[in-house]
Amino acid sequence: MTLADIIEQYLRTLVEESDSTTVEIVRSNLAEHFSCVPSQINYVLTTRFTPERGFLVESRRGGGGHVRITRLQFADSKSHWSRQILQLLPNKIDVESAFHICDRLADEEIITPRERTIMQGVLGRATQELPAAVRDEVRALLLRNMIISLLGTEQEN
């Protein structure tokens, strides 16, 4: 387990054990706690606490390195959740971000683990042979259509 994994696990635990969906940390205090540089904390926040993974991270300027981490909450309704994700889904998406969306759908029990595996298989293997210029667009289109098919939501234009 790497230091980044340990920091991520620590922060996820803080958020999960919080009475609210938001926690505030001081970057320098966290870096001191883990005996690392603040840029290591930044790396974890920017790569592992993304909207695709269900988090919003806000840095508070002038506050001594305060950072707010919010766990995004979605409605219980599958159709409401799918409408939200379809609205947020960009026209181009890289494979890692697409996989994170599939993971989040499964984590929220919107899709089954089997459906996640199938989706990730298609989004990874089916797009890797495409020309780089269109790969991310095709991946976004596939993901959008899989969500619509699985969740029975019509795309709103």
N, C-alpha and C positions, 0 to 999 in steps of 0.2 A: 504494500500500500504506500503510495507516494504522499508527500506532504500536502499536495493539492487535494488529494482524496480525503485526508484527515481533516483539513480545514473545511472542505465541503460538508463532510459528515457532521462536524461540529456546528456549522451554521444551519444546516437542515434541522438538526436537533433543537437548536434555539428557536427556530420558527415554529416547529411542530409543538414544542412545549409551551409556547407563548399563549397567553389568554386571548390575544388578538391574532390577526393574520400578518401583523407587521412587527418587526424588531428593528431596533437601531443599534448600531455598533460604532465604535471608534476604531478606524483602520489601524492607527498606530498602536493602540492597546492590544488589538488582536495580533498584530505582527510581533509585538513583544511577548505575548502569551505563547506564540508558536516559535519564537526565536528565529524570525525570518524578516525580510524586508517588506515594507508596505506594498511594493509592486507585486509580490507574491499573492497578497490578499486581493489586489486588483485583478490579477489573472484569474483567480478562482471566481470572483464575482462576475467578470465579463464573459467567461466561458461556460460556467456551470449554473448560473442563476439568470437565465435568459427567459423571455416570454414563452418561447417554445417549450421550455422545461417547467413553465408555470410560475415564474417569478418576475417581479419588477424591482429593479435596483435603482435607487436615486441617491446621488451624492449631494450632500448639503454643503454648498460653498461657504467658506469663511467660518465654518463650525468646528474647525480642528480635525477635519477628516471624518466627520460623522457620515454614516451611510445607512440608508433605510432599505430594508429588504421586505418586500410584500409578497406573500403567497397569493397568487391570483385565484379567485374563487369563481366558479361558474354555477349557473342554475342547475337544478336537479334534472330538468327536462333535457332529454337527448336532442330534441329538435332545437331547443333554445341554444344548447351548447354548440351544436353543429352550425347553426346560423352565425354564432359569434366567431367560430374558428374560420368559417368560410369568408367572413368579412375581413378578418385579419390576415388571411392567407395571401401572400404576395403572388405576382404573376411569374416570378422566378424563385426557385428555392434550391439550396444545395442539399446534398444527400444527408448530411449530419442534421440539419435543421428539420428536414422531413422526418427522419427517424425519431427526433425528439418529440415531434407532434404526435406520431404514432404511439410513442411511449406514454405521453401525457393522456391520450385518449384511453389507453389501457389502464393507466394508473387511476383515472377517474371512473373506471368501469363503464365507459361509454362503448368500448369495443372489447371483445374477448382477447386473451393472449394469443389465441390461434389466428384471429383476424389481424392482430398486430404483426405477427410473423409473416403472414401472407403479404400484407401491405408493404412491409419493409423489404421483402424479397423482390417484389415488383419494382419498388422505388429505387432499389440498389442495382440489381442485376439487369433489369429491363432498360435502364437508362445509361448504363456505363459504356455501351458501344455507340451511342449517338454522338454526333459531332458536338464538340464543346459549346459551340455557338447556340445550340437549341436545347441542350441537355437539361438545364435548370427550368426552362419554360415547360418542356414536356413533363418533367417530374411534378411541377406544380399543377399542371392540368390533370395528370393521373391521380394525384393526391386529392384534388378537389372532387373529381368524379367518384373516387372510392368512398369518400366521406358522404357524398350525396347518395350513392347506392346503398351503403351500409346503414345509414341513419334515416333514409327516406325523406330527406329534406330537398326541396326544390331550390335551386340556385336563384337568388333574387338579383335582378339587374337594375 
